[in-house]
């Protein structure tokens, strides 16, 4: 039941989303790991693919310990319990956000250049990542999309624990997951190959997804 790699995970996720194949769909990947998953979903649904800028906010002394997340459009989500556990007051959180906001802007420009997000209003938007742990980054992403007034917002991931799925149901109209293990030590543990995705790979996949559209082919 494990995934071979992100491409395999994307194909299996896409199979659960076929009921949206006739909708006006935009697939938004959370970079970088969500892009190889999302491109398979976009292909299966013949949908537009792009990226949504998001960044985890990590504690300064322990960057892997997430205290929240930010997304483009000025979205900010803070887990107050985690921030308190890390000993961070509002000033310290704001300092982390400023640093990560700068990196977020750099990455959005790297991936989209001067292009804005696709039009989302009135469309079905599917936010895709390669898996969820706490779900705080996905929460920020969903709030960023919701601000554009989509007709329907779905969060779709290959693997996530039930607790995170339930917590995110208030953010999206539906949460679609291939596997919901009771215990999730790490997202990567569900993949045979879970290499880091480079900026170059993200750009290659986005260009690959755009090419047929730009050339006017199906």
Wavefront OBJ file of the C-alpha trace (Angstrom):
o trace
v 0.000 0.000 0.000
v 3.044 2.290 0.011
v 3.695 4.665 -2.878
v 6.596 4.025 -5.232
v 7.230 7.754 -5.586
v 5.332 11.025 -5.850
v 4.241 10.293 -9.409
v 2.643 7.015 -8.325
v 0.981 8.812 -5.413
v -0.388 11.449 -7.779
v -1.919 8.857 -10.104
v -3.596 7.076 -7.211
v -4.861 10.358 -5.826
v -6.185 11.364 -9.238
v -8.267 8.193 -9.373
v -10.216 9.476 -6.348
v -10.871 12.817 -8.034
v -12.329 11.668 -11.342
v -15.784 12.975 -10.459
v -14.355 16.484 -10.988
v -13.066 15.783 -14.506
v -15.886 17.790 -16.104
v -15.535 20.783 -13.776
v -13.574 23.960 -14.454
v -10.627 22.847 -12.309
v -7.433 24.541 -11.188
v -4.861 22.351 -9.422
v -2.574 24.265 -7.060
v 0.511 22.431 -5.844
v 2.301 23.222 -2.606
v 5.967 23.404 -3.588
v 8.148 21.727 -3.742
v 7.090 18.175 -2.932
v 3.489 18.664 -3.971
v 4.329 19.490 -7.588
v 5.176 15.958 -8.865
v 1.963 14.729 -7.197
v -0.165 17.568 -8.532
v 0.955 17.248 -12.142
v -0.513 13.745 -12.269
v -3.801 15.044 -10.883
v -3.850 17.891 -13.399
v -3.143 15.518 -16.281
v -5.899 13.134 -15.256
v -8.452 15.940 -14.928
v -7.186 17.922 -17.941
v -6.840 20.828 -15.521
v -4.663 23.906 -15.244
v -1.682 23.482 -12.896
v 0.153 26.125 -10.920
v 1.827 26.557 -7.543
v 0.607 28.286 -4.396
v 3.276 29.919 -2.271
v 3.327 28.611 1.305
v 6.017 28.386 3.992
v 6.138 26.706 7.355
v 7.103 28.890 10.304
v 9.695 27.029 12.327
v 10.999 27.794 15.801
v 14.359 29.640 15.496
v 16.193 27.143 17.697
v 14.517 24.142 16.045
v 13.440 24.956 12.466
v 11.738 21.599 11.961
v 9.382 22.330 14.860
v 6.503 24.107 13.185
v 4.725 26.897 15.025
v 2.587 27.946 12.074
v 2.616 28.753 8.370
v 2.207 31.609 5.926
v 0.821 31.772 2.403
v 0.796 34.365 -0.333
v -1.893 36.974 -0.004
v -0.783 37.856 3.520
v -2.186 34.687 5.086
v -0.741 33.723 8.472
v -1.642 30.778 10.710
v -0.024 30.379 14.135
v -0.370 27.419 16.468
v -0.326 29.267 19.769
v 0.311 26.140 21.828
v 3.368 25.255 19.717
v 4.633 28.822 19.847
v 4.269 28.870 23.623
v 6.048 25.512 23.902
v 8.935 26.998 21.911
v 8.998 30.027 24.224
v 8.114 32.500 21.471
v 6.265 35.742 22.105
v 4.548 37.815 19.402
v 7.721 39.751 18.582
v 9.679 36.539 18.046
v 6.904 35.071 15.882
v 6.845 38.265 13.809
v 10.609 38.012 13.263
v 10.245 34.442 12.011
v 7.428 35.520 9.724
v 9.449 38.374 8.200
v 12.286 36.004 7.351
v 10.012 33.348 5.886
v 7.883 35.905 4.035
v 11.004 37.054 2.194
v 11.826 33.472 1.213
v 8.209 32.887 0.194
v 8.316 35.864 -2.152
v 11.612 34.677 -3.624
v 10.192 31.245 -4.354
v 6.947 32.523 -5.830
v 8.979 34.703 -8.196
v 11.241 31.752 -8.995
v 8.293 29.533 -9.912
v 5.850 31.985 -11.484
v 7.962 34.966 -12.472
v 5.662 37.959 -12.922
v 2.551 35.823 -13.425
v -0.258 36.151 -10.910
v -2.182 33.184 -9.576
v -4.676 31.803 -12.093
v -8.232 33.074 -11.784
v -9.784 31.075 -8.924
v -13.113 32.810 -8.395
v -16.043 30.561 -9.250
v -13.836 27.585 -10.153
v -13.117 24.241 -8.512
v -9.702 24.528 -6.873
v -7.805 21.433 -5.743
v -4.872 22.076 -3.393
v -2.348 19.217 -3.567
v 0.627 18.276 -1.404
v 2.613 15.056 -1.014
v 1.187 14.417 2.469
v 0.128 16.012 5.726
v 1.558 15.766 9.215
v 0.116 18.511 11.422
v -1.638 20.153 8.481
v -0.776 23.729 9.453
v 0.739 24.521 6.035
v -2.321 23.105 4.279
v -4.527 25.233 6.540
v -2.716 28.385 5.413
v -2.995 27.276 1.788
v -6.729 26.660 2.053
v -7.293 30.083 3.619
v -5.318 31.726 0.831
v -7.485 30.010 -1.792
v -10.728 30.675 0.082
v -9.999 34.404 -0.063
v -10.433 34.166 -3.858
v -14.004 32.835 -3.517
v -13.737 29.543 -5.418
v -16.920 27.639 -6.254
v -15.449 24.606 -4.486
v -12.214 24.033 -2.575
v -10.718 20.593 -2.144
v -7.578 19.548 -0.310
v -6.082 16.378 -1.801
v -3.072 14.461 -0.471
v -1.810 10.884 -0.735
v -1.405 10.337 3.018
v -2.476 12.044 6.238
v -3.434 11.012 9.780
v -7.169 11.060 10.607
v -6.716 13.820 13.198
v -5.259 16.219 10.626
v -7.909 15.304 8.062
v -10.728 16.043 10.490
v -9.115 19.308 11.607
v -8.958 20.508 7.992
v -12.538 19.699 7.057
v -13.535 23.123 8.340
v -11.099 24.751 5.872
v -12.019 22.898 2.666
v -15.264 21.666 1.162
v -13.745 18.202 1.030
v -10.483 16.523 2.021
v -9.465 13.645 -0.258
v -6.800 11.213 0.980
v -5.583 7.865 -0.341
v -4.288 6.550 3.007
v -5.205 7.691 6.523
v -2.942 5.662 8.841
v -3.760 5.907 12.533
v -0.120 6.693 13.231
v 2.024 8.764 10.889
v 5.644 9.022 11.953
v 6.603 10.811 8.738
v 5.149 11.456 5.292
v 8.301 10.114 3.657
v 7.844 6.782 5.412
v 4.958 6.040 3.023
v 7.146 6.398 -0.065
v 9.798 4.058 -1.437
v 11.452 7.069 -3.083
v 11.051 10.422 -1.335
v 13.958 12.487 -2.611
v 14.002 16.236 -2.126
v 12.436 18.027 -5.092
v 14.662 20.765 -6.515
v 13.630 24.167 -7.804
v 14.784 23.030 -11.242
v 12.428 20.038 -11.118
v 9.518 22.255 -10.067
v 10.191 24.591 -12.998
v 10.512 21.674 -15.426
v 7.185 20.177 -14.340
v 5.380 23.522 -14.478
v 6.728 24.172 -17.959
v 5.699 20.674 -19.017
v 2.182 21.303 -17.701
v 1.893 24.675 -19.453
v 3.250 23.657 -22.838
v 0.149 21.914 -24.274
v -2.041 24.800 -23.089
v 0.211 27.378 -24.691
v 0.440 25.408 -27.917
v -3.342 24.989 -28.042
v -3.260 21.194 -28.015
v -5.597 19.086 -25.866
l 1 2 3 4 5 6 7 8 9 10 11 12 13 14 15 16 17 18 19 20 21 22 23 24 25 26 27 28 29 30 31 32 33 34 35 36 37 38 39 40 41 42 43 44 45 46 47 48 49 50 51 52 53 54 55 56 57 58 59 60 61 62 63 64 65 66 67 68 69 70 71 72 73 74 75 76 77 78 79 80 81 82 83 84 85 86 87 88 89 90 91 92 93 94 95 96 97 98 99 100 101 102 103 104 105 106 107 108 109 110 111 112 113 114 115 116 117 118 119 120 121 122 123 124 125 126 127 128 129 130 131 132 133 134 135 136 137 138 139 140 141 142 143 144 145 146 147 148 149 150 151 152 153 154 155 156 157 158 159 160 161 162 163 164 165 166 167 168 169 170 171 172 173 174 175 176 177 178 179 180 181 182 183 184 185 186 187 188 189 190 191 192 193 194 195 196 197 198 199 200 201 202 203 204 205 206 207 208 209 210 211 212 213 214 215 216 217 218
